[in-house]
C-alpha cells in the first residue's frame, strides 16, 4: 500500500512539473513570436541567420566587398582665403586638377618604365604644355623608384586610377617660397610583379590610399641659398627676369603681364603616400 502511495505521489509530481514546464515553454514561444514581428526581432533574426550561414560564404563577401575611399584632411576652407590674397589671379580648381594630373602621369611613367617600355620618365612628366611643370626633385623621385624596381627585376603597376577627392592639406610661406600641400584620396589596382608573378598587391581588388602632393612657388630666389632651389624660380616669359613677390601681375623689368602664368609658376615638388 505504501508503495502505491509513493508511486502516486511521484506520478503526481511529474505531471505537475511537466505542466509547469509546458506552461513556460508555451509562454516563451508566444514571446518569441511577438518579438519576431517587431523591428528589433527582425534585426536579431537577421543576425542569427548571418551567424549560422556558411562561414566561407560570409568571408568571401567580406573579402570581395569594395573598400570605401580614404578620407582626407581637407583644410581648404582655412587656407583658401590666404592663398587668394597672395595669388589673386590664380585658379585654385585648375591648380588642383593639374596636380592630380601630374600624380597620375607620375604613376603611369613608373609603370611604363618598370615594365620595359623604353621611355624617359622624367621627360614624359616635365614640361607638358598647359600643365603643371615639375622640379628636379620630383623627376629624381620617379627615377629613383624606377631604378630600384629594375635592380630587383620587378615591375610596378598602377591601373584604373581614380581620384575621389583633393583638398588643401597645408599652406606655408617661408622666406622666398610658398608651399601648398594637397591631399588626395586615390583608388587603383596596385601590384608588383616579379618573374610574371604578383608578389605584392592585387590585380583583382582595388586599393584605397591617400597621397600628399607638394607644390612649390619661389617668388624671391635671392633669399634662397640652394642652387637647386634657385633653378625652379619663376621667370618672366618675355625677358627672362625673375618674378619676385607674391601675386605679381606684371614683370617689374619689361612690364609683361603675368596673369597667364599663375599656374605654370607653381611646380610639383614631391608626392608621397600618407
C-alpha positions as protocol buffer text, in pm:
chain_id: "A"
residue {
  index: 1
  type: UNK
  ca { x: 0 y: 0 z: 0 }
}
residue {
  index: 2
  type: UNK
  ca { x: 274 y: 238 z: 97 }
}
residue {
  index: 3
  type: UNK
  ca { x: 449 y: 164 z: -231 }
}
residue {
  index: 4
  type: UNK
  ca { x: 139 y: 261 z: -425 }
}
residue {
  index: 5
  type: UNK
  ca { x: 111 y: 585 z: -231 }
}
residue {
  index: 6
  type: UNK
  ca { x: 472 y: 675 z: -300 }
}
residue {
  index: 7
  type: UNK
  ca { x: 434 y: 588 z: -667 }
}
residue {
  index: 8
  type: UNK
  ca { x: 121 y: 801 z: -691 }
}
residue {
  index: 9
  type: UNK
  ca { x: 298 y: 1097 z: -531 }
}
residue {
  index: 10
  type: UNK
  ca { x: 585 y: 1064 z: -782 }
}
residue {
  index: 11
  type: UNK
  ca { x: 349 y: 1047 z: -1078 }
}
residue {
  index: 12
  type: UNK
  ca { x: 158 y: 1349 z: -950 }
}
residue {
  index: 13
  type: UNK
  ca { x: 481 y: 1545 z: -904 }
}
residue {
  index: 14
  type: UNK
  ca { x: 593 y: 1457 z: -1256 }
}
residue {
  index: 15
  type: UNK
  ca { x: 261 y: 1567 z: -1401 }
}
residue {
  index: 16
  type: UNK
  ca { x: 270 y: 1894 z: -1212 }
}
residue {
  index: 17
  type: UNK
  ca { x: 632 y: 1959 z: -1310 }
}
residue {
  index: 18
  type: UNK
  ca { x: 563 y: 1877 z: -1674 }
}
residue {
  index: 19
  type: UNK
  ca { x: 264 y: 2108 z: -1677 }
}
residue {
  index: 20
  type: UNK
  ca { x: 470 y: 2391 z: -1534 }
}
residue {
  index: 21
  type: UNK
  ca { x: 743 y: 2332 z: -1791 }
}
residue {
  index: 22
  type: UNK
  ca { x: 489 y: 2322 z: -2076 }
}
residue {
  index: 23
  type: UNK
  ca { x: 333 y: 2645 z: -1950 }
}
residue {
  index: 24
  type: UNK
  ca { x: 663 y: 2835 z: -1952 }
}
residue {
  index: 25
  type: UNK
  ca { x: 768 y: 2687 z: -2289 }
}
residue {
  index: 26
  type: UNK
  ca { x: 439 y: 2795 z: -2442 }
}
residue {
  index: 27
  type: UNK
  ca { x: 481 y: 3141 z: -2291 }
}
residue {
  index: 28
  type: UNK
  ca { x: 834 y: 3169 z: -2428 }
}
residue {
  index: 29
  type: UNK
  ca { x: 716 y: 3065 z: -2776 }
}
residue {
  index: 30
  type: UNK
  ca { x: 448 y: 3335 z: -2772 }
}
residue {
  index: 31
  type: UNK
  ca { x: 706 y: 3594 z: -2662 }
}
residue {
  index: 32
  type: UNK
  ca { x: 944 y: 3496 z: -2941 }
}
residue {
  index: 33
  type: UNK
  ca { x: 663 y: 3514 z: -3197 }
}
residue {
  index: 34
  type: UNK
  ca { x: 564 y: 3859 z: -3078 }
}
residue {
  index: 35
  type: UNK
  ca { x: 926 y: 3977 z: -3083 }
}
residue {
  index: 36
  type: UNK
  ca { x: 981 y: 3843 z: -3433 }
}
residue {
  index: 37
  type: UNK
  ca { x: 713 y: 4079 z: -3559 }
}
residue {
  index: 38
  type: UNK
  ca { x: 895 y: 4380 z: -3414 }
}
residue {
  index: 39
  type: UNK
  ca { x: 1186 y: 4563 z: -3577 }
}
residue {
  index: 40
  type: UNK
  ca { x: 1425 y: 4451 z: -3304 }
}
residue {
  index: 41
  type: UNK
  ca { x: 1312 y: 4094 z: -3352 }
}
residue {
  index: 42
  type: UNK
  ca { x: 1371 y: 4112 z: -3725 }
}
residue {
  index: 43
  type: UNK
  ca { x: 1719 y: 4251 z: -3672 }
}
residue {
  index: 44
  type: UNK
  ca { x: 1801 y: 3981 z: -3418 }
}
residue {
  index: 45
  type: UNK
  ca { x: 1671 y: 3715 z: -3654 }
}
residue {
  index: 46
  type: UNK
  ca { x: 1887 y: 3850 z: -3933 }
}
residue {
  index: 47
  type: UNK
  ca { x: 2196 y: 3848 z: -3713 }
}
residue {
  index: 48
  type: UNK
  ca { x: 2135 y: 3487 z: -3614 }
}
residue {
  index: 49
  type: UNK
  ca { x: 2089 y: 3390 z: -3979 }
}
residue {
  index: 50
  type: UNK
  ca { x: 2418 y: 3558 z: -4070 }
}
residue {
  index: 51
  type: UNK
  ca { x: 2600 y: 3378 z: -3791 }
}
residue {
  index: 52
  type: UNK
  ca { x: 2454 y: 3041 z: -3886 }
}
residue {
  index: 53
  type: UNK
  ca { x: 2519 y: 3094 z: -4257 }
}
residue {
  index: 54
  type: UNK
  ca { x: 2810 y: 2924 z: -4428 }
}
residue {
  index: 55
  type: UNK
  ca { x: 3136 y: 3076 z: -4294 }
}
residue {
  index: 56
  type: UNK
  ca { x: 3317 y: 3056 z: -4624 }
}
residue {
  index: 57
  type: UNK
  ca { x: 3037 y: 3244 z: -4799 }
}
residue {
  index: 58
  type: UNK
  ca { x: 3042 y: 3521 z: -4541 }
}
residue {
  index: 59
  type: UNK
  ca { x: 3418 y: 3553 z: -4558 }
}
residue {
  index: 60
  type: UNK
  ca { x: 3407 y: 3564 z: -4936 }
}
residue {
  index: 61
  type: UNK
  ca { x: 3159 y: 3853 z: -4929 }
}
residue {
  index: 62
  type: UNK
  ca { x: 3382 y: 4041 z: -4685 }
}
residue {
  index: 63
  type: UNK
  ca { x: 3693 y: 3997 z: -4895 }
}
residue {
  index: 64
  type: UNK
  ca { x: 3527 y: 4093 z: -5223 }
}
residue {
  index: 65
  type: UNK
  ca { x: 3335 y: 4390 z: -5090 }
}
residue {
  index: 66
  type: UNK
  ca { x: 3494 y: 4708 z: -5237 }
}
residue {
  index: 67
  type: UNK
  ca { x: 3674 y: 4926 z: -4983 }
}
residue {
  index: 68
  type: UNK
  ca { x: 3550 y: 5274 z: -4908 }
}
residue {
  index: 69
  type: UNK
  ca { x: 3758 y: 5569 z: -5039 }
}
residue {
  index: 70
  type: UNK
  ca { x: 4008 y: 5702 z: -4788 }
}
residue {
  index: 71
  type: UNK
  ca { x: 3909 y: 6020 z: -4608 }
}
residue {
  index: 72
  type: UNK
  ca { x: 4139 y: 6320 z: -4642 }
}
residue {
  index: 73
  type: UNK
  ca { x: 4246 y: 6603 z: -4413 }
}
residue {
  index: 74
  type: UNK
  ca { x: 4081 y: 6888 z: -4604 }
}
residue {
  index: 75
  type: UNK
  ca { x: 4171 y: 7234 z: -4472 }
}
residue {
  index: 76
  type: UNK
  ca { x: 4065 y: 7420 z: -4787 }
}
residue {
  index: 77
  type: UNK
  ca { x: 3823 y: 7649 z: -4605 }
}
residue {
  index: 78
  type: UNK
  ca { x: 4102 y: 7758 z: -4368 }
}
residue {
  index: 79
  type: UNK
  ca { x: 4379 y: 7813 z: -4624 }
}
residue {
  index: 80
  type: UNK
  ca { x: 4194 y: 7920 z: -4941 }
}
residue {
  index: 81
  type: UNK
  ca { x: 4142 y: 8284 z: -4826 }
}
residue {
  index: 82
  type: UNK
  ca { x: 4516 y: 8329 z: -4758 }
}
residue {
  index: 83
  type: UNK
  ca { x: 4607 y: 8179 z: -5095 }
}
residue {
  index: 84
  type: UNK
  ca { x: 4354 y: 8404 z: -5270 }
}
residue {
  index: 85
  type: UNK
  ca { x: 4509 y: 8712 z: -5105 }
}
residue {
  index: 86
  type: UNK
  ca { x: 4861 y: 8610 z: -5206 }
}
residue {
  index: 87
  type: UNK
  ca { x: 4764 y: 8495 z: -5558 }
}
residue {
  index: 88
  type: UNK
  ca { x: 4452 y: 8692 z: -5659 }
}
residue {
  index: 89
  type: UNK
  ca { x: 4455 y: 8572 z: -6020 }
}
residue {
  index: 90
  type: UNK
  ca { x: 4521 y: 8206 z: -5951 }
}
residue {
  index: 91
  type: UNK
  ca { x: 4254 y: 7950 z: -6040 }
}
residue {
  index: 92
  type: UNK
  ca { x: 4270 y: 7710 z: -5745 }
}
residue {
  index: 93
  type: UNK
  ca { x: 4048 y: 7448 z: -5911 }
}
residue {
  index: 94
  type: UNK
  ca { x: 4278 y: 7444 z: -6212 }
}
residue {
  index: 95
  type: UNK
  ca { x: 4582 y: 7407 z: -5990 }
}
residue {
  index: 96
  type: UNK
  ca { x: 4424 y: 7111 z: -5809 }
}
residue {
  index: 97
  type: UNK
  ca { x: 4334 y: 6947 z: -6141 }
}
residue {
  index: 98
  type: UNK
  ca { x: 4690 y: 6998 z: -6268 }
}
residue {
  index: 99
  type: UNK
  ca { x: 4835 y: 6846 z: -5951 }
}
residue {
  index: 100
  type: UNK
  ca { x: 4608 y: 6541 z: -5986 }
}
residue {
  index: 101
  type: UNK
  ca { x: 4714 y: 6500 z: -6350 }
}
residue {
  index: 102
  type: UNK
  ca { x: 5080 y: 6522 z: -6250 }
}
residue {
  index: 103
  type: UNK
  ca { x: 5033 y: 6244 z: -5994 }
}
residue {
  index: 104
  type: UNK
  ca { x: 4855 y: 6019 z: -6246 }
}
residue {
  index: 105
  type: UNK
  ca { x: 5128 y: 6085 z: -6503 }
}
residue {
  index: 106
  type: UNK
  ca { x: 5400 y: 6004 z: -6249 }
}
residue {
  index: 107
  type: UNK
  ca { x: 5242 y: 5670 z: -6156 }
}
residue {
  index: 108
  type: UNK
  ca { x: 5189 y: 5585 z: -6523 }
}
residue {
  index: 109
  type: UNK
  ca { x: 5551 y: 5670 z: -6602 }
}
residue {
  index: 110
  type: UNK
  ca { x: 5672 y: 5440 z: -6323 }
}
residue {
  index: 111
  type: UNK
  ca { x: 5461 y: 5158 z: -6465 }
}
residue {
  index: 112
  type: UNK
  ca { x: 5577 y: 5212 z: -6823 }
}
residue {
  index: 113
  type: UNK
  ca { x: 5944 y: 5234 z: -6738 }
}
residue {
  index: 114
  type: UNK
  ca { x: 5945 y: 4942 z: -6494 }
}
residue {
  index: 115
  type: UNK
  ca { x: 5761 y: 4714 z: -6738 }
}
residue {
  index: 116
  type: UNK
  ca { x: 6023 y: 4760 z: -7007 }
}
residue {
  index: 117
  type: UNK
  ca { x: 5894 y: 5046 z: -7221 }
}
residue {
  index: 118
  type: UNK
  ca { x: 6188 y: 5249 z: -7342 }
}
residue {
  index: 119
  type: UNK
  ca { x: 6084 y: 5590 z: -7217 }
}
residue {
  index: 120
  type: UNK
  ca { x: 6245 y: 5876 z: -7034 }
}
residue {
  index: 121
  type: UNK
  ca { x: 6004 y: 5903 z: -6742 }
}
residue {
  index: 122
  type: UNK
  ca { x: 6132 y: 6241 z: -6633 }
}
residue {
  index: 123
  type: UNK
  ca { x: 6088 y: 6394 z: -6978 }
}
residue {
  index: 124
  type: UNK
  ca { x: 5740 y: 6246 z: -7007 }
}
residue {
  index: 125
  type: UNK
  ca { x: 5634 y: 6419 z: -6686 }
}
residue {
  index: 126
  type: UNK
  ca { x: 5814 y: 6751 z: -6725 }
}
residue {
  index: 127
  type: UNK
  ca { x: 5733 y: 7050 z: -6942 }
}
residue {
  index: 128
  type: UNK
  ca { x: 5393 y: 6947 z: -7066 }
}
residue {
  index: 129
  type: UNK
  ca { x: 5219 y: 7236 z: -7245 }
}
residue {
  index: 130
  type: UNK
  ca { x: 4944 y: 7391 z: -7037 }
}
residue {
  index: 131
  type: UNK
  ca { x: 5011 y: 7161 z: -6743 }
}
residue {
  index: 132
  type: UNK
  ca { x: 5191 y: 7189 z: -6414 }
}
residue {
  index: 133
  type: UNK
  ca { x: 5567 y: 7170 z: -6451 }
}
residue {
  index: 134
  type: UNK
  ca { x: 5782 y: 6980 z: -6202 }
}
residue {
  index: 135
  type: UNK
  ca { x: 6104 y: 7025 z: -6008 }
}
residue {
  index: 136
  type: UNK
  ca { x: 6425 y: 6827 z: -6038 }
}
residue {
  index: 137
  type: UNK
  ca { x: 6340 y: 6663 z: -5704 }
}
residue {
  index: 138
  type: UNK
  ca { x: 6012 y: 6535 z: -5849 }
}
residue {
  index: 139
  type: UNK
  ca { x: 6187 y: 6386 z: -6153 }
}
residue {
  index: 140
  type: UNK
  ca { x: 6453 y: 6237 z: -5928 }
}
residue {
  index: 141
  type: UNK
  ca { x: 6189 y: 6075 z: -5706 }
}
residue {
  index: 142
  type: UNK
  ca { x: 6038 y: 5898 z: -6006 }
}
residue {
  index: 143
  type: UNK
  ca { x: 6377 y: 5798 z: -6143 }
}
residue {
  index: 144
  type: UNK
  ca { x: 6490 y: 5651 z: -5811 }
}
residue {
  index: 145
  type: UNK
  ca { x: 6173 y: 5442 z: -5788 }
}
residue {
  index: 146
  type: UNK
  ca { x: 6222 y: 5307 z: -6138 }
}
residue {
  index: 147
  type: UNK
  ca { x: 6590 y: 5228 z: -6075 }
}
residue {
  index: 148
  type: UNK
  ca { x: 6503 y: 5040 z: -5756 }
}
residue {
  index: 149
  type: UNK
  ca { x: 6240 y: 4828 z: -5934 }
}
residue {
  index: 150
  type: UNK
  ca { x: 6471 y: 4747 z: -6224 }
}
residue {
  index: 151
  type: UNK
  ca { x: 6755 y: 4648 z: -5991 }
}
residue {
  index: 152
  type: UNK
  ca { x: 6526 y: 4389 z: -5828 }
}
residue {
  index: 153
  type: UNK
  ca { x: 6378 y: 4267 z: -6156 }
}
residue {
  index: 154
  type: UNK
  ca { x: 6032 y: 4394 z: -6060 }
}
residue {
  index: 155
  type: UNK
  ca { x: 5753 y: 4579 z: -6238 }
}
residue {
  index: 156
  type: UNK
  ca { x: 5505 y: 4807 z: -6061 }
}
residue {
  index: 157
  type: UNK
  ca { x: 5151 y: 4854 z: -6189 }
}
residue {
  index: 158
  type: UNK
  ca { x: 4902 y: 5135 z: -6127 }
}
residue {
  index: 159
  type: UNK
  ca { x: 4589 y: 5074 z: -6334 }
}
residue {
  index: 160
  type: UNK
  ca { x: 4238 y: 5218 z: -6347 }
}
residue {
  index: 161
  type: UNK
  ca { x: 4346 y: 5520 z: -6139 }
}
residue {
  index: 162
  type: UNK
  ca { x: 4063 y: 5723 z: -5993 }
}
residue {
  index: 163
  type: UNK
  ca { x: 4098 y: 6029 z: -5769 }
}
residue {
  index: 164
  type: UNK
  ca { x: 3792 y: 6072 z: -5549 }
}
residue {
  index: 165
  type: UNK
  ca { x: 3873 y: 6397 z: -5376 }
}
residue {
  index: 166
  type: UNK
  ca { x: 4153 y: 6651 z: -5335 }
}
residue {
  index: 167
  type: UNK
  ca { x: 4176 y: 6929 z: -5079 }
}
residue {
  index: 168
  type: UNK
  ca { x: 4433 y: 7167 z: -4935 }
}
residue {
  index: 169
  type: UNK
  ca { x: 4616 y: 6998 z: -4651 }
}
residue {
  index: 170
  type: UNK
  ca { x: 4866 y: 7276 z: -4570 }
}
residue {
  index: 171
  type: UNK
  ca { x: 4987 y: 7616 z: -4690 }
}
residue {
  index: 172
  type: UNK
  ca { x: 5319 y: 7762 z: -4579 }
}
residue {
  index: 173
  type: UNK
  ca { x: 5503 y: 8081 z: -4656 }
}
residue {
  index: 174
  type: UNK
  ca { x: 5873 y: 8074 z: -4585 }
}
residue {
  index: 175
  type: UNK
  ca { x: 6138 y: 8328 z: -4673 }
}
residue {
  index: 176
  type: UNK
  ca { x: 6124 y: 8350 z: -5051 }
}
residue {
  index: 177
  type: UNK
  ca { x: 5896 y: 8048 z: -5107 }
}
residue {
  index: 178
  type: UNK
  ca { x: 5536 y: 7933 z: -5078 }
}
residue {
  index: 179
  type: UNK
  ca { x: 5431 y: 7570 z: -5047 }
}
residue {
  index: 180
  type: UNK
  ca { x: 5087 y: 7419 z: -5094 }
}
residue {
  index: 181
  type: UNK
  ca { x: 5031 y: 7058 z: -4993 }
}
residue {
  index: 182
  type: UNK
  ca { x: 4726 y: 6893 z: -5143 }
}
residue {
  index: 183
  type: UNK
  ca { x: 4592 y: 6564 z: -5010 }
}
residue {
  index: 184
  type: UNK
  ca { x: 4413 y: 6327 z: -5248 }
}
residue {
  index: 185
  type: UNK
  ca { x: 4202 y: 6016 z: -5199 }
}
residue {
  index: 186
  type: UNK
  ca { x: 4318 y: 5773 z: -5471 }
}
residue {
  index: 187
  type: UNK
  ca { x: 4178 y: 5441 z: -5587 }
}
residue {
  index: 188
  type: UNK
  ca { x: 4356 y: 5197 z: -5819 }
}
residue {
  index: 189
  type: UNK
  ca { x: 4472 y: 4845 z: -5883 }
}
residue {
  index: 190
  type: UNK
  ca { x: 4825 y: 4846 z: -5743 }
}
residue {
  index: 191
  type: UNK
  ca { x: 5056 y: 4547 z: -5754 }
}
residue {
  index: 192
  type: UNK
  ca { x: 5417 y: 4447 z: -5813 }
}
residue {
  index: 193
  type: UNK
  ca { x: 5525 y: 4161 z: -6036 }
}
residue {
  index: 194
  type: UNK
  ca { x: 5844 y: 3958 z: -6041 }
}
residue {
  index: 195
  type: UNK
  ca { x: 5903 y: 3675 z: -6286 }
}
residue {
  index: 196
  type: UNK
  ca { x: 5544 y: 3718 z: -6410 }
}
residue {
  index: 197
  type: UNK
  ca { x: 5406 y: 3654 z: -6059 }
}
residue {
  index: 198
  type: UNK
  ca { x: 5235 y: 3908 z: -5838 }
}
residue {
  index: 199
  type: UNK
  ca { x: 5440 y: 3937 z: -5520 }
}
residue {
  index: 200
  type: UNK
  ca { x: 5263 y: 4234 z: -5366 }
}
residue {
  index: 201
  type: UNK
  ca { x: 4916 y: 4387 z: -5404 }
}
residue {
  index: 202
  type: UNK
  ca { x: 4632 y: 4260 z: -5622 }
}
residue {
  index: 203
  type: UNK
  ca { x: 4508 y: 4295 z: -5978 }
}
residue {
  index: 204
  type: UNK
  ca { x: 4155 y: 4196 z: -5867 }
}
residue {
  index: 205
  type: UNK
  ca { x: 4091 y: 4411 z: -5560 }
}
residue {
  index: 206
  type: UNK
  ca { x: 4127 y: 4787 z: -5578 }
}
residue {
  index: 207
  type: UNK
  ca { x: 4338 y: 4967 z: -5320 }
}
residue {
  index: 208
  type: UNK
  ca { x: 4240 y: 5291 z: -5146 }
}
residue {
  index: 209
  type: UNK
  ca { x: 4520 y: 5528 z: -5048 }
}
residue {
  index: 210
  type: UNK
  ca { x: 4592 y: 5889 z: -4959 }
}
residue {
  index: 211
  type: UNK
  ca { x: 4863 y: 6092 z: -5132 }
}
residue {
  index: 212
  type: UNK
  ca { x: 5024 y: 6419 z: -5029 }
}
residue {
  index: 213
  type: UNK
  ca { x: 5114 y: 6637 z: -5329 }
}
residue {
  index: 214
  type: UNK
  ca { x: 5355 y: 6920 z: -5252 }
}
residue {
  index: 215
  type: UNK
  ca { x: 5371 y: 7219 z: -5485 }
}
residue {
  index: 216
  type: UNK
  ca { x: 5629 y: 7496 z: -5453 }
}
residue {
  index: 217
  type: UNK
  ca { x: 5648 y: 7853 z: -5577 }
}
residue {
  index: 218
  type: UNK
  ca { x: 5965 y: 8057 z: -5537 }
}
residue {
  index: 219
  type: UNK
  ca { x: 5894 y: 8429 z: -5554 }
}
residue {
  index: 220
  type: UNK
  ca { x: 6235 y: 8557 z: -5449 }
}
residue {
  index: 221
  type: UNK
  ca { x: 6531 y: 8334 z: -5527 }
}
residue {
  index: 222
  type: UNK
  ca { x: 6776 y: 8588 z: -5378 }
}
residue {
  index: 223
  type: UNK
  ca { x: 6660 y: 8470 z: -5036 }
}
residue {
  index: 224
  type: UNK
  ca { x: 6722 y: 8104 z: -5116 }
}
residue {
  index: 225
  type: UNK
  ca { x: 7070 y: 7964 z: -5076 }
}
residue {
  index: 226
  type: UNK
  ca { x: 7038 y: 7636 z: -5266 }
}
residue {
  index: 227
  type: UNK
  ca { x: 7133 y: 7633 z: -5636 }
}
residue {
  index: 228
  type: UNK
  ca { x: 6881 y: 7356 z: -5695 }
}
residue {
  index: 229
  type: UNK
  ca { x: 6603 y: 7565 z: -5543 }
}
residue {
  index: 230
  type: UNK
  ca { x: 6705 y: 7870 z: -5745 }
}
residue {
  index: 231
  type: UNK
  ca { x: 6667 y: 7673 z: -6066 }
}
residue {
  index: 232
  type: UNK
  ca { x: 6293 y: 7633 z: -6018 }
}
residue {
  index: 233
  type: UNK
  ca { x: 6210 y: 8000 z: -5957 }
}
residue {
  index: 234
  type: UNK
  ca { x: 5955 y: 8169 z: -6184 }
}
residue {
  index: 235
  type: UNK
  ca { x: 6079 y: 8389 z: -6465 }
}
residue {
  index: 236
  type: UNK
  ca { x: 5914 y: 8640 z: -6694 }
}
residue {
  index: 237
  type: UNK
  ca { x: 5820 y: 8467 z: -7023 }
}
residue {
  index: 238
  type: UNK
  ca { x: 5927 y: 8777 z: -7220 }
}
residue {
  index: 239
  type: UNK
  ca { x: 6260 y: 8897 z: -7081 }
}
residue {
  index: 240
  type: UNK
  ca { x: 6352 y: 8608 z: -6851 }
}
residue {
  index: 241
  type: UNK
  ca { x: 6384 y: 8825 z: -6542 }
}
residue {
  index: 242
  type: UNK
  ca { x: 6298 y: 8661 z: -6209 }
}
residue {
  index: 243
  type: UNK
  ca { x: 5945 y: 8724 z: -6083 }
}
residue {
  index: 244
  type: UNK
  ca { x: 5974 y: 8841 z: -5724 }
}
residue {
  index: 245
  type: UNK
  ca { x: 5688 y: 8898 z: -5486 }
}
residue {
  index: 246
  type: UNK
  ca { x: 5357 y: 8724 z: -5426 }
}
residue {
  index: 247
  type: UNK
  ca { x: 5073 y: 8796 z: -5664 }
}
residue {
  index: 248
  type: UNK
  ca { x: 5284 y: 8993 z: -5911 }
}
residue {
  index: 249
  type: UNK
  ca { x: 5071 y: 9090 z: -6210 }
}
residue {
  index: 250
  type: UNK
  ca { x: 5347 y: 9224 z: -6434 }
}
residue {
  index: 251
  type: UNK
  ca { x: 5721 y: 9198 z: -6479 }
}
residue {
  index: 252
  type: UNK
  ca { x: 5897 y: 9482 z: -6297 }
}
residue {
  index: 253
  type: UNK
  ca { x: 6160 y: 9498 z: -6572 }
}
residue {
  index: 254
  type: UNK
  ca { x: 5968 y: 9487 z: -6902 }
}
residue {
  index: 255
  type: UNK
  ca { x: 5609 y: 9527 z: -6789 }
}
residue {
  index: 256
  type: UNK
  ca { x: 5482 y: 9200 z: -6942 }
}
residue {
  index: 257
  type: UNK
  ca { x: 5155 y: 9085 z: -6785 }
}
residue {
  index: 258
  type: UNK
  ca { x: 5198 y: 8771 z: -6577 }
}
residue {
  index: 259
  type: UNK
  ca { x: 4835 y: 8671 z: -6524 }
}
residue {
  index: 260
  type: UNK
  ca { x: 4856 y: 8384 z: -6772 }
}
residue {
  index: 261
  type: UNK
  ca { x: 5143 y: 8211 z: -6592 }
}
residue {
  index: 262
  type: UNK
  ca { x: 4986 y: 8181 z: -6246 }
}
residue {
  index: 263
  type: UNK
  ca { x: 4956 y: 7804 z: -6286 }
}
residue {
  index: 264
  type: UNK
  ca { x: 5291 y: 7747 z: -6452 }
}
residue {
  index: 265
  type: UNK
  ca { x: 5489 y: 7925 z: -6181 }
}
residue {
  index: 266
  type: UNK
  ca { x: 5376 y: 7657 z: -5937 }
}
residue {
  index: 267
  type: UNK
  ca { x: 5574 y: 7336 z: -5969 }
}
residue {
  index: 268
  type: UNK
  ca { x: 5512 y: 6987 z: -5837 }
}
residue {
  index: 269
  type: UNK
  ca { x: 5791 y: 6912 z: -5592 }
}
residue {
  index: 270
  type: UNK
  ca { x: 5712 y: 6578 z: -5422 }
}
residue {
  index: 271
  type: UNK
  ca { x: 5440 y: 6316 z: -5388 }
}
residue {
  index: 272
  type: UNK
  ca { x: 5403 y: 6051 z: -5121 }
}
residue {
  index: 273
  type: UNK
  ca { x: 5158 y: 5801 z: -4974 }
}
residue {
  index: 274
  type: UNK
  ca { x: 5042 y: 5912 z: -4631 }
}
